[in-house]
Amino acid sequence: MLGIMSLMQQIEQARQNQQHEVAVITVAELRRMALFSRSETNKRIRATLRLYGKAAFARGLHLNMLDECSDSEFESDCQATRTPTHVTQQQFLFRVTIWSGDINDVRFTVGNTLQVRYVRKVDLWNNIVCAMCHRDDV
């Protein structure tokens, strides 16, 4: 009986961790999260993005990231895409390269809002915060 209660507590703790929103304010914190997120799946960086323009670069596309959101926000954004406000756009802004992206893919239409499941390789380049994700994570 004690083993079942312990298991139930672990499941509940995992659910709470999954829904925990993390406020990230520095590039170093983002980089740390991107590096260690393989073992800590509940801390993977998820994002809602709006595609402002398309440019071929490193087999990818440039997008502007709008916000680092919790799992619950991520799911709700996937269900009903909202138009981001100016305030939301200023909340968290950096460039993301989508690897192996086909520039003619219907998902990558200018103006589209995209949900990215896993952002990685975060770094600072020429005063722009840069990151990348794979096409399969969009």
N, C-alpha and C positions, 0 to 999 in steps of 0.2 A: 504494500500500500504506500509506503514511504517513497519507493522508487517511482511510482506513478505520479505522486504529488511533485516530486523533484522534476520529472519530465514535463509536467504541466507548467511549472514555473519557468523552465527553460524556454518552452514554446512561447509563453506570454512575454518573456523578456526579449526574445527574438522579434516578436511583433512590434513591441515598443521601440526597439532599436531601428527597425525598418522604417517606421514612421517619424523618426527623429530628424528634424531639419537642422542642418549644420550651417551656421553663418560663417562664410569664408571671406576674409578681407585682404589677404596678402597673396602674392604670387607663390611665395614659399609654401603656404598652406595648401594651395591648389596643387602644386607640384607633388607635395608629400601625399596628398589624397590620391592623385593619379598613379603614383608609384606603388602605393601599398594597397590599392583597391582590389587587386586580384585575390588577395586572401581575405579581405574585409568587404564582401559583396554589398553589405548594407551601406557602405560609405562611398560607393561608386558615384562619380560626378554625373548627374543627369541634367539635362538642359532643355529648355524650349528656345527655338531659334527662329528668326525670320530671315529669309534670303533676300538681301537687298540688291545683289548683283552677282554675275557669274564671270569667273575668270579661270582659265586653265592654269593650274599651278601644282606641281608635284603630283600629277594624276588626280588632282582633287578640285574642290570648289571652296571659295571663300564665303563664309557666312558670319554674321554677327550674332554672338550669343547674347541673349537678353537677360536671363536670370538662372541662377543655380537653385533648383527647386526640390522640394521634398518628394518622396514617392507618391504621396496622395495628390499633390498638385500636378505631378507628372501624369498620373493616370487620368485626372479630370481634364487636363489639357488635351490628352489623346482622345478623350470622348467628345469633347466639344471645343473646337479651336476658337480661341478668343483673339480679338485684335488687341495687341499690347498698347498700353498708353505710353505717353512720353515719359512719365515717371518710371514705369517698368523698364523702358529702354535704357534709362540712365542708371538703373540699379546695378547692372552687371554687364559690362560690355567688353567683349574681346573677339578675336578672329579665330575661327575654327576651320581647319582643312579636312574635308571628307575624302579619305583615301579610296581609290578604286571607284570613284564616282563617274558615271556617264553624264556628261554635261547636257545631253538630250533626254535624260530620264525625266518622266513626267513629275516626279516628286520635287525635282529641283527647278521649279518654275519661280521666277522672280516674284516676290510678294508672299510666297507660301510660308506658313509656319510649320516648322519641323520639330519633332521630338527626338532627342538624341539620348540613347540609353547609357552610353559609356564614353566619356571624354577622357583622353589620356595625353601624355607627353606635354604637359603644360610648361611653358617657359616664357621669358620676357625677351623680345627681340625688337630693337629700335623703338623702345618705349611702348610697344604694343604687346599685350598679353596674347600669346598664341597657344593653340592646342590642336589636337587632331582626333578624329574618330574614324572608324571604318564604315563604309557604306551599309554594311549589314546591321549596324547599330542605329541607323536612322529609321 
